[in-house]
Amino acid sequence: MATNTKTKWDDELFARIFTRKVSGFFSSIISRTPLSANQVTVIDILMGIIAAILFVPGVYYVSILAAIALQLWYIFDCVDGEVARIKGQTSLAGMYLDYIGHDLVQPMVFIGIGFGLFLQDE
């Protein structure tokens, strides 16, 4: 099964160099499972929320885990669209779910980082 993981015309440099290559690997695996593209979107939203929560304590090593979880969120944010195209599951509902995920996760991450900085010992 061929994957459609080509970089998009509006991908930023990091996505073109790294993220799309890694997401293509995951997309090829997930496309062979019964997971739908929307289920992958829900998983990536959960990863982003976990990243935001992990930033809250403001502890260095936990923040490293948070950064890894945030990177996985970004990778799987690409995977959901790739899986949708591979499986022919593209939909307006899936696009809106993806946008809701962005609008939820991105501010939560900044709030989590802010709380983590606030809670750090001086």
DRENLOMI-839425 format. One line per field, with one value per residue (C-alpha): residue in one letter; residue number from 1; x, z, y. Coordinates in Angstrom, 3 decimals. Each point is the difference from the previous one (the first is absolute). Layout:
// residues N
nuke: [A, ...] $
titi: [NUM, ...] $
c1: [X, ...] $
c3: [Z, ...] $
c2: [Y, ...] $
//
This chain:
// residues 122
nuke: [M, A, T, N, T, K, T, K, W, D, D, E, L, F, A, R, I, F, T, R, K, V, S, G, F, F, S, S, I, I, S, R, T, P, L, S, A, N, Q, V, T, V, I, D, I, L, M, G, I, I, A, A, I, L, F, V, P, G, V, Y, Y, V, S, I, L, A, A, I, A, L, Q, L, W, Y, I, F, D, C, V, D, G, E, V, A, R, I, K, G, Q, T, S, L, A, G, M, Y, L, D, Y, I, G, H, D, L, V, Q, P, M, V, F, I, G, I, G, F, G, L, F, L, Q, D, E] $
titi: [1, 2, 3, 4, 5, 6, 7, 8, 9, 10, 11, 12, 13, 14, 15, 16, 17, 18, 19, 20, 21, 22, 23, 24, 25, 26, 27, 28, 29, 30, 31, 32, 33, 34, 35, 36, 37, 38, 39, 40, 41, 42, 43, 44, 45, 46, 47, 48, 49, 50, 51, 52, 53, 54, 55, 56, 57, 58, 59, 60, 61, 62, 63, 64, 65, 66, 67, 68, 69, 70, 71, 72, 73, 74, 75, 76, 77, 78, 79, 80, 81, 82, 83, 84, 85, 86, 87, 88, 89, 90, 91, 92, 93, 94, 95, 96, 97, 98, 99, 100, 101, 102, 103, 104, 105, 106, 107, 108, 109, 110, 111, 112, 113, 114, 115, 116, 117, 118, 119, 120, 121, 122] $
c1: [0.000, 1.578, 0.010, -0.775, 2.504, 1.417, 0.624, -2.781, 0.699, -0.595, 2.088, 2.619, 3.675, -0.025, -2.987, 1.675, 3.310, -1.136, -3.658, -1.405, 2.677, -0.792, -3.759, 0.187, 1.433, -2.839, -2.616, 1.040, -0.369, -3.259, -1.618, 0.135, -1.922, -3.731, 0.632, -1.820, 1.552, -2.319, 1.098, 3.617, -0.992, -1.495, 3.198, 2.137, -2.207, 0.443, 3.783, -0.074, -2.065, 2.425, 2.895, -1.721, -0.613, 3.603, 1.250, -1.933, 2.331, 2.901, 2.430, 2.844, -0.213, -3.781, 0.196, 2.265, -2.738, -2.523, 2.086, 0.193, -3.773, -0.491, 2.194, -2.040, -3.145, 1.406, 1.040, -3.398, -1.678, 1.548, -0.776, -3.776, -0.229, 2.316, -2.070, -3.177, 1.421, 1.352, -3.284, -2.234, -1.483, 0.423, -3.005, -1.091, -0.690, 3.563, 1.366, -2.024, 1.101, 3.597, -0.579, -1.657, 3.056, 2.297, -2.171, -0.051, 3.567, 2.032, -1.346, 0.058, 3.710, 0.764, -2.137, 1.791, 3.408, -1.134, -1.156, 3.228, 2.039, -2.177, 0.371, 3.785, 2.000, 1.790] $
c3: [0.000, -1.068, 2.433, -0.856, 2.301, -2.333, 1.534, -0.486, -1.672, 3.259, 2.269, 1.982, -0.220, 3.032, -1.400, -3.391, 1.453, 2.922, 0.901, -3.332, -0.235, 3.474, -0.433, -3.235, 1.938, 2.541, -2.713, -1.921, 3.148, 1.242, -3.432, 0.279, 3.302, 0.582, 1.499, -1.881, -0.772, 2.519, 2.695, -0.745, 0.378, 3.429, 0.993, -1.116, 1.936, 3.114, -0.542, -0.172, 3.180, 1.762, -1.161, 1.386, 3.353, 0.188, -0.396, 3.092, 2.775, -1.436, 0.749, -2.508, -0.704, -0.131, -2.431, -2.232, -0.049, -0.748, -2.936, -1.357, 0.378, -1.752, -2.896, -0.228, -0.085, -2.953, -1.811, 0.527, -1.069, -3.396, 0.243, 0.311, -3.327, -1.709, 1.273, -1.152, -3.505, -0.096, 1.218, -1.931, 3.234, -0.617, 1.264, 1.101, 3.478, 0.190, -1.062, 2.695, 2.615, -0.974, 0.320, 3.390, 1.077, -1.017, 1.739, 3.159, 0.234, -1.007, 2.677, 2.603, -0.644, 0.511, 3.140, 1.282, -0.671, 1.714, 3.100, 0.006, -0.045, 2.696, 2.253, -0.297, 3.092, -0.225] $
c2: [0.000, 3.275, 2.846, 3.580, 1.691, 2.596, 3.345, 2.472, 3.314, 1.870, -2.257, 1.862, -0.990, -2.332, -1.895, -0.369, -1.187, -2.161, -0.297, -1.218, -2.681, -1.352, 0.377, -2.004, -2.940, 0.099, 0.592, -3.087, -2.105, 1.541, -0.164, -3.806, 0.014, 0.474, 3.484, 2.725, 3.360, 1.682, -2.454, 0.915, 3.668, -0.706, -1.834, 2.937, 2.442, -2.155, 0.038, 3.786, 0.261, -2.366, 2.196, 3.107, -1.706, -1.206, 3.579, 1.152, -1.258, 1.998, -2.827, -0.289, -3.745, 0.003, 2.915, -2.102, -2.663, 2.737, 1.204, -3.553, -0.388, 3.342, -1.141, -3.213, 2.132, 1.908, -3.176, -1.627, 3.220, -0.750, -3.718, 0.502, 1.812, -2.463, -2.944, 1.754, 0.367, -3.579, -1.535, 2.392, 1.372, 3.701, 1.932, 3.420, -1.406, -1.320, 3.359, 1.767, -2.551, 0.730, 3.768, -0.482, -1.989, 2.848, 2.586, -2.100, -1.307, 3.037, 2.378, -2.776, -0.549, 3.682, 0.064, -3.114, 1.549, 3.204, -1.848, -1.982, 3.198, 1.522, -3.044, -0.210, 0.818, 3.294] $
//
